[in-house]
Structures are given as C-alpha cells and as structure tokens.
Amino acid sequence: MILDANRQLLERELAVDDPWRLDSSSFEQERYAQMLRMSSCNGDVAYALEVGCAAGAFTDMLAPLCERLTVVDVMPQAIERARLRTRKWSHITWVTCDIQRFSTTEQFDLIVVAEVLYYLRDIVEMHTAIGNLVSMLVPNGALIFGSARDATCQRWGYAAGAETVIALFNECLSEVERLHCRTESVNEDCLIVRFRKPGQSSEQSNVGH
C-alpha cells in the first residue's frame, strides 16, 4: 500500500494547477507520445486499464483509442481531477482503489501503468501488484510500463524503479520494446517498455473442444 507520507505528498502535489508539470514539460509530452504510440501498436483496443491517472493528462489521450477504459487510482483527488478533464468521454469507468487490491472479472487487451509502482512500500508489494495486473491481461495483450530509473527512485527515497520492476515483469511477460527517455535533468530519466502476455499454446486452446 502507499505509505502515509507518500499519500500526503501526493495530496499536496495534486492541489496545484499542473502537478508534476505534466502539461507544460516537453519531457513529459515526449514520454506520453511514446506511451501512446506503444498503446496503439496492436490497433484498436476493446478494453483498456490505466493504473494511476495523475490529473488525467494521459487518460485524455488514451480514451480515444479504446472502446472501454477503466481508470484506477488510489487518490480520490486524482480521480476527480481526471474525471473533470475527460468529461467529454462517456466510456470511462473510474475506480478509487489500491492496485494490489483492485479486482475485476474483466480482462483487458491493454494495461498502462506508468510512474506508479515505485510508490509501493517495497519489492514484495511491487511483485504482488505485478501479479495482479498480469492476471487481468488477456493472452497476447499488451502492457505498457513506464518509470523513473532505479537510481532516480532510490534518490527520491523509494525502494526501486524501472530496472527492478522490468525484471519482475519479465518473469511472466515478454518484453517487446524498450525506450529510454531522458534530458539533462537528473530527475528526467525514465524507461518505457511494451510487454506482451504469451498466448495459449495450440494444445491449451484445444482443451475441451
């Protein structure tokens, strides 16, 4: 779960007009552009899940690609800001929940989780969250992951960042593409990875037929 100190920090950051400079930073715009390109690699998306919506900047870009979109965030303030920003879209479902506890019978063609998992307490919690996400992804579905790198996250006081989480994802998903986005700022240095969930083998798909 998100620690109380992290929650208080998020509350303060969400109170400003442009939290994390998501609308004004050229670095963030490039990061979003790459995530959006990766999200559309498999064509139209029937059902997508976005984990962590911040103030809704990427949600507003992702929504047109999807027939249905579920957005999960642990912060009700983030959900409210994102909902207001994306009110022109009627196919978004909003859920306030910790990603470790989020549960649904739905299966997603696309899952996007960026700049979120390092808020968790430790690598054990990250592993639990990853297992939950992978269980909700359809065979051959795509998962887009983005994060500041290990060294950056550790300097910020978190347990781990991109390299550690990518290794955890690689235990159960296939890495398809990796990009490194960075500027001269030490805080603008992240990895973005597109994963694919292996499909059923022909033997598995014929069971019961």
C-alpha positions in Angstrom: 0.0 0.0 0.0 1.0 3.6 -0.4 2.7 4.9 2.8 1.0 7.8 4.7 4.0 10.1 3.8 3.6 9.3 0.1 -0.2 9.9 0.3 0.4 13.3 2.0 2.9 14.2 -0.7 0.5 13.2 -3.5 -2.3 15.3 -1.9 0.0 18.4 -1.8 1.1 17.9 -5.4 -2.5 17.3 -6.7 -3.5 20.6 -5.2 -1.5 22.7 -7.7 -2.7 23.6 -11.2 -0.2 21.4 -13.2 1.1 18.6 -10.9 4.4 17.2 -12.0 4.4 19.7 -15.0 2.5 17.0 -17.0 1.1 19.6 -19.4 4.0 22.0 -19.6 7.1 19.8 -19.7 8.5 18.8 -23.1 9.9 15.7 -21.4 6.5 14.6 -20.2 5.0 15.3 -23.6 7.6 13.1 -25.3 7.0 10.4 -22.6 3.3 10.5 -23.3 3.8 10.4 -27.0 5.9 7.2 -26.8 3.4 5.6 -24.4 0.5 6.4 -26.7 2.4 5.0 -29.7 3.1 1.8 -27.9 -0.5 1.6 -26.7 -1.8 1.7 -30.3 0.7 -0.8 -31.7 -1.9 -3.6 -31.7 -4.6 -1.5 -33.4 -7.9 -0.6 -31.8 -8.3 -1.6 -28.1 -11.6 -3.1 -26.9 -10.9 -2.7 -23.2 -8.0 -0.9 -21.5 -6.9 -0.3 -17.9 -4.9 2.7 -16.8 -3.3 2.4 -13.4 -2.7 5.8 -11.9 -4.2 8.8 -13.7 -2.5 11.7 -12.0 -4.5 14.7 -13.2 -5.8 12.9 -16.4 -3.4 14.2 -19.0 -2.6 10.8 -20.4 -6.1 9.5 -19.8 -7.4 12.1 -22.2 -5.0 10.9 -24.8 -5.7 7.2 -24.2 -9.5 7.3 -24.2 -10.0 7.8 -28.0 -8.0 4.5 -28.6 -10.4 2.4 -26.5 -13.9 1.1 -26.8 -13.9 1.0 -23.0 -11.4 2.3 -20.4 -11.2 1.6 -16.7 -9.0 4.0 -14.7 -7.8 3.0 -11.2 -6.1 5.4 -8.8 -5.6 5.2 -5.0 -6.1 9.0 -4.7 -9.7 10.3 -4.9 -8.4 13.7 -5.7 -6.7 12.3 -8.8 -9.8 10.6 -9.9 -11.9 13.7 -9.5 -9.4 15.9 -11.5 -9.1 13.3 -14.2 -12.9 12.8 -14.4 -13.4 16.6 -14.9 -10.7 16.8 -17.6 -12.1 13.9 -19.6 -15.8 14.6 -19.1 -16.3 14.6 -22.9 -15.7 10.8 -22.8 -18.6 8.6 -21.7 -16.9 5.2 -21.9 -14.6 5.6 -18.9 -15.1 3.7 -15.6 -13.5 5.3 -12.5 -12.3 3.2 -9.5 -10.6 4.5 -6.4 -8.5 1.6 -5.1 -5.0 0.4 -4.4 -3.8 -1.6 -7.3 -2.8 -4.5 -5.1 -6.5 -4.8 -4.0 -8.2 -3.9 -7.3 -10.2 -6.9 -8.5 -12.5 -7.4 -11.5 -13.7 -10.3 -13.6 -12.9 -8.2 -16.7 -9.9 -9.0 -18.9 -8.0 -6.2 -20.6 -6.4 -6.0 -24.0 -4.2 -3.2 -22.9 -2.9 -2.1 -19.4 -0.9 1.1 -18.9 1.0 1.6 -15.6 3.4 4.5 -15.5 5.1 6.3 -12.6 3.1 4.4 -10.1 4.7 1.2 -8.8 7.6 2.9 -7.1 5.2 4.4 -4.6 4.6 1.0 -3.1 6.4 0.1 0.2 8.9 -2.5 -1.1 9.7 -5.0 -3.8 7.4 -7.6 -2.3 4.4 -5.2 -2.7 5.6 -4.4 -6.3 5.7 -8.1 -7.1 2.1 -8.6 -5.7 0.8 -5.7 -7.8 2.5 -7.0 -10.9 0.9 -10.4 -10.4 -2.5 -8.8 -10.1 -2.0 -6.8 -13.3 -0.8 -9.8 -15.3 -3.8 -11.9 -14.2 -6.1 -9.3 -15.7 -4.3 -9.1 -19.1 -5.7 -11.3 -21.9 -3.3 -13.7 -23.8 -1.4 -11.7 -26.4 -2.5 -8.5 -24.6 -0.1 -5.5 -24.2 1.1 -3.9 -21.0 2.9 -0.6 -21.2 5.1 0.2 -18.3 7.0 3.4 -17.6 9.0 4.6 -14.6 11.9 6.7 -13.5 15.0 4.5 -13.2 16.2 2.7 -10.1 18.9 5.3 -9.2 16.4 8.2 -9.5 13.7 6.5 -7.5 16.2 5.5 -4.8 17.4 9.0 -4.6 13.8 10.1 -4.1 13.6 7.7 -1.2 11.7 4.8 -2.9 12.6 1.1 -2.8 13.1 0.7 -6.5 12.3 1.9 -10.0 12.3 0.9 -13.6 15.1 -1.7 -13.9 13.8 -3.6 -10.9 10.2 -3.6 -11.9 11.0 -4.5 -15.5 12.9 -7.6 -14.3 9.8 -8.6 -12.3 7.5 -8.1 -15.3 9.9 -10.2 -17.4 9.3 -13.2 -15.2 5.8 -13.6 -16.7 5.6 -11.3 -19.8 7.6 -11.0 -22.9 9.4 -7.7 -23.5 8.8 -6.4 -27.0 10.2 -2.9 -27.0 12.2 -0.6 -24.6 12.8 3.1 -24.9 15.0 5.4 -22.8 13.6 9.0 -22.3 15.8 11.5 -20.6 17.0 15.1 -20.6 19.9 16.8 -18.9 17.9 17.0 -15.7 18.8 14.1 -13.2 15.1 13.8 -12.4 14.0 13.3 -16.1 15.4 9.9 -16.8 12.9 7.0 -17.4 12.4 3.8 -19.2 9.3 2.8 -21.1 8.7 -0.8 -22.0 6.0 -2.6 -24.0 5.3 -6.2 -22.9 3.2 -8.9 -24.4 1.4 -11.7 -22.5 2.2 -15.0 -24.1 -0.8 -16.6 -25.8 -2.2 -20.0 -25.2 -0.4 -22.9 -27.0 -2.4 -24.8 -29.6 -2.7 -27.7 -27.1 -4.1 -25.5 -24.5 -6.6 -23.8 -26.9 -7.9 -27.2 -28.0 -8.7 -28.4 -24.5 -12.4 -29.1 -24.1 -13.1 -28.9 -27.9 
